[in-house]
């Protein structure tokens, strides 16, 4: 359940960031400044947005790596149980085949 919440927060944050960048860009383009000043401000906003997106990407990558490692750990912890279940399943199939 917490994963759904964090996913929603990430999408909300991304939408907010993109909206802020677009709104800021439009404000800069319509503001009474020289072209050089506007370009400088716009570059600053692009750099800031790029930094935030990089942070979000790194966070997502770390979460995915953790989830994969947690999955591997769970498989290793339950390997004997999984093997026993597979063996029981094969034995049940063989028993049914022998009946027919």
Helices and strands as residue ranges (DSSP letters): H 2-30, H 35-77, H 79-99
